[in-house]
Amino acid sequence: MSSFTALRDALRDSPENVSLLLLFGRTCLDELRLDKARDAFERVLEIDPDHQDAQLGIAKVHFMEGDPSGAAVRIERVLQADPGDIAAHLLLSRVLLSEGDRTRAVEHFDKAAQLDATMSDPALEKDLERTAKEARRAAGPATPEVVTTDSFFENESSGDAFEDPFLEDVPFEWRPETFFAPGDPERTRVAFADVGGMEALKEEIRLKIIYPLQFPDLYKAYGRRTGGGILIYGPPGCGKTLMLRAVAGEVACNYFSVGLHEIFDPYWGSTERNLHQIFETVRAQAPCVLVFDELDSLAQDRRQVRETQMRNLVNQFLHELDGIRSENQRILVIGATNQPWNLDPAFRRPGRFDQTIFVPPPDDAARAQIIGLLARDKPISNLRPDVLVQATQGYSGADLKWIFDRAAELALSEVIHTGKPVPISMDRLLEVASSHHPTSGQWLEGARTHVAEMAPDGGFAEVRKFLGVPAPKES
């Protein structure tokens, strides 16, 4: 059964489902059923006269029917209501280019590229002879400003300081040190392509925050909300922190990474208030990603904590994750830790960090990918990744990086003392690798002890399987 037939049949049972109507309209566009596409989009506008996606859908129908003027009128109407609509800027760029107005076409293309750091439209880029990267570079470095909810994609500064829009009677004001707004060219410095392996984790992040922003109507049609919680854990040096940084280069929304020094405070009650203020700020900037590295420092098991202040912090953290006072919709919270068994079990309850992903030392395929990334832009002669992969069994990403860095240092020393440039040889890489021992071994041994003693609740099934430790039988 074709997508057209399946969606048509689904609409018979749910004719008022806006998300299904939009999907059906787009499918009709793909199959050049322009009359049916127009009918679907007009039906959406009957239900919701201000629906911008439906307006753009009809604009595409006009454009494909050879009516660029009619398309432009619709698109400009959308941009008047929302100047930050990226899809509208791209479509208007295409329409203007078809009418020979390349200057304005480039103008709208550049605007879309600057609003969305991950935007890519190869066909339009080819026609304009301009890449999205060039457009973002032309904009210059972005000023890290907190974006208001009323204008999510626009970074118009309303003052020199970040204003607290929540608690007017509280003098505290949180200014994130690590914050990336949409359009900030610095955020694309590291992306998923720069992280070897961890494909399951990458896909989980895409499912929770990237795809929902790309296909909002599809998620609505399936009744799935954006966001959630992901807990990643594993040995040090296996790429957890690098992955957290790469998320900023992939998501087309606000990104906040919180340091422990931005939360902890020696004054009674201030730590809990700091955490609350962080969540309140993030809720106002949704959709966004909120990252906590070294999560075990904030979420310790209350059964093992005697200090009242730390117990209060854990209680406050759980309260914020639950979003009792306000919704956490369209917020993805990612926590990373090396010590997951020290976390309070309440954090892994559904609705909090309900998705737990083990990041083990990279396997052969992942090490080959990491080796390829590390070898970029280095003068290496006769690199044989397969040989190096076999020589580095059990090595973490940090171990592999140390091998390349150490081999480069030795080559540099030889160049400095002899005055003759020499490449980094494969023999030197193997020699350095053989003198090094995997740093994750100690963690894995400690993990073996912890998971063997823990209840078989499925929380650490992945690491149990990796270590070959059977789950204890329930008494």
C-alpha atoms as one frame of an Amber mdcrd trajectory, in Angstrom:
protein
   0.000   0.000   0.000   1.379   3.424  -1.004   1.810   6.274   1.481  -0.893
   8.198  -0.383  -3.424   5.383  -0.001  -2.516   4.704   3.636  -2.867   8.361
   4.643  -6.097   8.777   2.661  -7.589   5.771   4.452  -6.400   7.086   7.832
  -8.086  10.440   7.170 -11.413   8.712   6.617 -11.294   7.645  10.262  -9.843
  10.938  11.519 -10.809  13.733   9.083 -10.095  16.517  11.600  -6.555  15.370
  12.424  -4.449  18.370  11.406  -1.181  16.430  11.565  -2.515  13.723   9.249
  -3.872  16.336   6.857  -0.468  18.014   6.649   1.280  14.692   6.063  -1.258
  13.817   3.379  -0.775  17.205   1.720   2.993  16.813   1.633   2.698  13.290
   0.246   0.422  14.629  -2.493   3.018  17.293  -3.297   5.713  14.619  -3.587
   3.488  12.639  -5.972   2.467  15.810  -7.888  -1.208  15.430  -6.915  -1.482
  19.204  -6.635  -5.279  19.479  -6.442  -5.477  16.991  -3.566  -2.550  18.707
  -1.828  -4.378  22.044  -2.066  -7.566  20.472  -0.681  -5.675  19.027   2.303
  -3.928  22.297   3.167  -7.133  24.312   2.753  -8.912  21.883   5.073  -6.216
  22.598   7.708  -6.796  26.339   7.290 -10.524  25.814   7.794  -9.703  24.230
  11.149  -6.888  26.662  12.004  -6.841  29.793   9.786  -3.406  30.854  11.076
  -1.624  27.532  10.517   1.689  28.535   8.949   2.650  25.088   7.624  -0.632
  24.919   5.711   0.010  28.400   4.304   3.436  27.268   3.118   1.899  24.094
   1.680  -0.472  26.133  -0.489   2.448  28.397  -1.453   4.298  25.298  -2.707
   1.215  24.308  -4.726   1.170  27.777  -6.358   4.878  27.545  -7.102   4.619
  24.077  -8.636   1.663  25.236 -10.743   3.836  28.011 -12.207   2.440  30.867
 -10.113   5.480  32.289  -8.243   3.677  35.558  -7.452   0.864  33.733  -5.684
   3.441  31.657  -3.814   5.369  34.768  -2.740   2.221  36.420  -1.337   1.511
  33.380   0.850   5.108  33.101   2.055   5.403  36.783   2.917   2.207  36.466
   4.950   3.867  33.687   6.962   7.042  35.735   7.476   5.032  38.706   8.701
   3.582  36.495  11.411   6.886  34.739  12.165  10.083  36.324  10.747  12.044
  33.343  12.072  10.278  30.675   9.965  13.221  28.925   8.316  11.135  26.901
   5.848   9.455  30.114   4.657  12.806  31.829   4.043  14.070  28.845   2.034
  10.914  28.581  -0.060  10.882  32.316  -0.730  14.539  32.098  -1.735  13.645
  29.425  -4.282  10.680  31.449  -5.577  12.746  34.636  -5.942  15.505  32.749
  -7.736  12.968  31.401 -10.238  11.988  35.005 -10.985  15.605  36.043 -11.523
  15.974  38.033  -8.298  19.180  36.374  -7.088  20.103  39.165  -4.653  16.938
  38.763  -2.581  17.086  34.987  -2.982  20.558  34.949  -1.395  19.306  37.308
   1.311  16.566  34.896   2.415  18.811  31.856   2.056  21.420  33.493   4.298
  18.759  34.346   6.846  17.653  30.689   7.020  21.251  29.486   7.350  21.935
  31.930  10.169  18.761  30.974  12.034  19.480  27.239  11.887  23.092  26.161
  12.393  22.324  22.710  10.924  20.335  23.847   7.880  21.318  22.301   4.556
  19.595  22.433   1.154  22.053  21.015  -1.418  19.807  21.681  -4.432  19.211
  25.329  -3.536  22.856  25.795  -2.582  23.869  24.526  -6.024  21.449  26.860
  -7.798  22.571  29.853  -5.715  26.255  28.842  -5.943  26.450  29.504  -2.202
  26.714  27.082   0.719  25.015  27.346   4.088  28.443  27.401   5.717  29.408
  30.467   3.654  26.155  32.148   4.651  26.789  31.533   8.349  30.395  32.688
   8.043  29.265  35.941   6.423  27.096  36.683   9.458  30.113  36.747  11.772
  30.248  35.339  15.313  26.965  35.347  17.169  26.581  37.078  20.517  25.549
  34.479  23.108  22.193  35.869  24.164  19.324  34.036  25.787  16.438  33.865
  23.319  12.916  34.826  24.328  10.069  32.384  23.872   7.997  34.861  21.858
  10.730  35.046  19.217  12.609  31.789  19.420  14.722  32.132  16.328  15.599
  35.803  16.720  18.467  37.042  18.865  17.475  40.673  19.380  19.218  42.007
  22.438  17.027  43.955  24.838  19.883  45.110  27.033  23.408  44.458  28.134
  22.467  41.976  30.855  20.415  38.811  30.819  17.127  39.745  32.501  15.448
  37.325  34.870  11.832  37.032  33.605  10.643  34.850  36.468  11.155  35.865
  40.059  11.238  39.638  40.254  11.754  39.651  44.006  14.802  37.382  43.828
  18.103  39.154  43.070  19.775  35.987  41.770  20.356  35.883  38.020  21.709
  32.892  36.100  23.951  33.595  33.144  24.943  30.350  31.402  28.617  30.049
  30.585  28.044  27.392  27.943  25.107  28.519  25.862  24.561  28.252  22.143
  21.657  29.993  20.435  20.437  28.996  16.961  22.674  30.504  14.301  25.804
  30.648  16.478  28.589  29.432  14.127  30.698  28.283  17.087  28.209  25.525
  17.907  28.961  23.603  14.678  32.629  23.178  15.567  31.889  19.659  16.858
  29.095  17.457  15.501  28.138  13.772  15.475  30.458  13.194  12.524  33.386
  14.062  14.813  32.420  11.367  17.337  33.344   7.784  16.534  30.787   5.075
  17.306  27.880   5.532  19.768  25.343   5.207  16.956  22.547   4.067  19.301
  23.026   7.156  21.469  23.094   9.454  18.433  19.827   7.994  17.158  18.178
   8.308  20.585  19.088  12.009  20.685  17.719  12.443  17.175  14.446  10.750
  18.172  13.959  12.938  21.240  14.896  16.406  19.995  16.191  16.560  16.396
  13.464  14.696  14.508  10.631  16.342  16.504  11.887  19.751  15.393  12.226
  18.571  11.790   8.911  16.690  11.638   6.642  18.271  14.276   3.404  17.218
  12.594   4.547  13.620  12.302   5.195  13.544  16.055   1.810  15.138  16.723
   0.120  12.523  14.542   1.668   9.789  16.690   0.889  11.586  19.942   4.580
  11.831  20.874   6.001  14.810  22.717   9.383  16.387  22.184  12.096  15.961
  24.795  12.591  13.626  27.724  15.593  12.430  29.662  18.677  10.427  28.683
  21.298   9.138  31.100  24.603   8.089  29.552  27.245   6.279  31.584  30.440
   4.350  31.075  34.198   4.409  31.646  36.088   7.712  31.573  37.545   8.653
  28.213  34.990   6.848  26.049  33.487   9.980  24.543  30.590  10.943  26.806
  31.667  14.575  27.215  32.586  14.837  23.532  29.139  13.528  22.639  27.508
  16.133  24.887  29.445  18.846  23.053  28.535  17.367  19.664  24.834  17.599
  20.473  25.161  21.392  20.235  26.346  21.030  16.638  23.386  18.860  15.680
  20.294  20.388  17.277  18.536  23.406  15.776  17.535  24.869  19.126  18.973
  26.417  22.276  21.682  24.458  24.068  22.653  24.864  27.734  25.477  22.964
  29.421  25.564  23.460  33.187  28.754  23.366  35.242  28.761  22.309  38.878
  30.110  25.718  39.903  26.947  27.282  38.449  24.797  25.279  40.872  26.599
  24.747  44.166  26.543  27.601  46.659  27.783  27.688  50.285  24.716  29.609
  51.506  21.778  27.611  52.836  19.060  27.134  50.202  20.967  28.895  47.416
  22.010  25.689  45.652  18.404  24.511  45.316  17.362  27.975  44.139  20.154
  28.007  41.552  18.970  24.682  40.155  15.379  25.933  40.055  16.424  29.101
  38.255  18.300  27.073  35.653  15.232  24.955  34.889  12.979  28.029  34.811
  15.317  29.728  32.349  15.455  26.645  30.149  11.661  26.204  30.158  11.354
  29.741  28.824  13.751  28.966  25.997  12.162  25.692  24.813  12.755  23.845
  22.592  16.213  23.267  23.955  18.750  20.786  25.303  19.917  20.945  28.934
  23.131  19.058  29.727  24.525  17.958  33.101  27.981  16.375  33.038  29.217
  14.581  36.186  25.585  14.028  37.154  26.486  11.880  40.178  27.629  15.041
  41.984  24.066  16.413  41.833  21.962  13.268  42.095  23.504  11.168  44.869
  21.607   8.277  46.378  19.703   9.747  49.344  20.072   6.465  51.235  23.827
   7.119  51.416  23.713  10.872  52.075  23.603  12.338  55.578  23.951  16.032
  54.777  20.558  17.739  54.721  21.622  20.217  52.034  22.588  17.438  49.590
  19.336  15.591  50.246  17.426  18.816  49.588  19.310  19.273  46.325  18.353
  15.770  45.164  14.718  16.401  46.113  14.749  19.703  44.223  16.291  18.049
  41.144  13.582  15.371  41.110  10.938  18.073  41.519  12.295  20.000  38.534
  12.438  16.890  36.331   8.815  16.127  37.145   7.797  19.629  36.095   5.026
  19.778  38.708   4.853  23.580  38.697   5.406  23.937  34.944   5.778  21.694
  31.899   9.117  20.334  30.669   7.746  19.706  27.194  10.223  20.290  24.336
  13.188  20.031  26.734  15.732  17.235  26.397  17.714  16.723  29.607  20.931
  14.731  29.176  22.994  13.578  32.133  26.383  11.881  31.985  28.217  10.037
  34.746  31.003   7.568  35.368  29.316   6.294  38.538  25.673   5.445  37.717
  25.310   3.169  40.757  25.796   6.216  43.001  22.695   7.921  41.586  19.464
   7.919  43.503  17.252   5.207  41.917  14.390   7.708  41.668  16.186   9.450
  38.788  15.646   6.438  36.524  11.892   6.425  36.975   9.857   6.907  33.740
   9.445  10.609  33.030  12.891  11.485  34.378  16.075   9.851  33.038  14.020
   6.992  31.648  16.413   6.161  28.797  19.708   4.752  30.097  22.520   4.157
  27.589  25.845   2.460  28.343  28.850   3.912  26.489  31.474   1.134  26.521
  35.022   1.253  25.232  34.734   1.465  21.433  34.509  -1.803  19.499  36.574
  -2.547  16.380  34.317  -0.568  14.024  34.172   2.422  16.364  37.952   2.386
  16.901  38.483   2.342  13.144  36.239   5.395  12.860  38.029   7.171  15.726
  41.425   6.370  14.207  40.268   7.886  10.921  39.166  11.046  12.715  42.405
  11.320  14.700  44.516  10.798  11.592  42.962  13.754   9.797  45.349  16.637
   9.123  48.340  14.706  10.478  51.422  13.755   8.410  51.139   9.970   8.823
  52.902   7.624   6.454  51.472   4.240   5.505  48.601   4.320   8.013  46.999
   0.883   8.363  43.863   1.382  10.455  43.038  -2.331  10.558  46.409  -3.153
  12.111  46.099  -0.345  14.654  42.561  -1.461  15.505  43.826  -4.946  16.392
  46.679  -3.488  18.443  44.336  -1.384  20.566  41.778  -3.868  21.892  39.954
  -2.386  24.892  41.362   1.109  24.364  39.072   4.090  24.923  38.799   7.104
  22.646  41.004   9.049  25.063  43.609   6.259  24.917  43.635   6.411  21.116
  44.000  10.184  21.169  46.945   9.873  23.551  48.627   7.408  21.168  48.377
   9.815  18.244  49.434  12.806  20.356  52.420  10.958  21.812  53.522   9.691
  18.405  53.281  13.253  17.075  55.427  14.525  19.973  58.114  11.930  19.276
  58.150  12.820  15.581  58.367  16.532  16.442  61.290  15.861  18.755  63.107
  14.087  15.945  62.424  16.967  13.547  63.670  19.561  16.058  66.912  17.699
  16.742  67.731  16.629  13.182  66.259  19.540  11.259  64.686  17.077   8.810
  60.890  16.809   8.546  59.686  13.246   9.090  56.160  11.865   9.013  54.503
   9.981  11.861  55.228   6.390  10.945  52.957   3.424  11.433  55.731   1.686
  13.366  55.864   4.597  15.802  52.105   4.464  16.357  52.296   0.724  17.067
  55.254   1.223  19.381  53.400   3.852  21.426  50.267   1.700  21.483  52.173
  -1.311  22.807  53.631   0.759  25.666  50.194   1.911  26.814  47.558   0.077
  28.811  43.803   0.683  28.493  42.621   3.129  31.139  39.101   1.726  31.287
  40.140  -1.607  32.823  39.920  -0.390  36.411  36.455   1.093  35.830  35.202
  -2.131  34.266  36.416  -4.164  37.224  34.670  -1.805  39.620  31.533  -1.949
  37.489  31.600  -5.751  37.619  31.455  -5.618  41.416  28.675  -3.029  41.501
  26.321  -4.631  38.964  26.768  -8.081  40.514  25.417  -6.712  43.781  22.558
  -4.650  42.354  18.963  -5.781  42.033  17.968  -7.123  38.595  15.808  -4.115
  37.735  17.101  -3.878  34.172  18.751  -0.529  34.834  22.230  -1.763  33.983
  21.414  -4.661  31.680  23.749  -3.309  28.985  26.845  -3.210  31.185  25.948
  -6.627  32.648  25.814  -8.041  29.135  29.080  -6.322  28.161  30.868  -7.764
  31.222  29.169 -11.159  31.056  27.776 -10.759  34.568  24.464 -12.608  35.086
  21.688 -10.740  36.838  21.203 -11.897  40.438  18.181 -14.068  41.001  15.304
 -12.471  42.843  14.784 -13.927  46.294
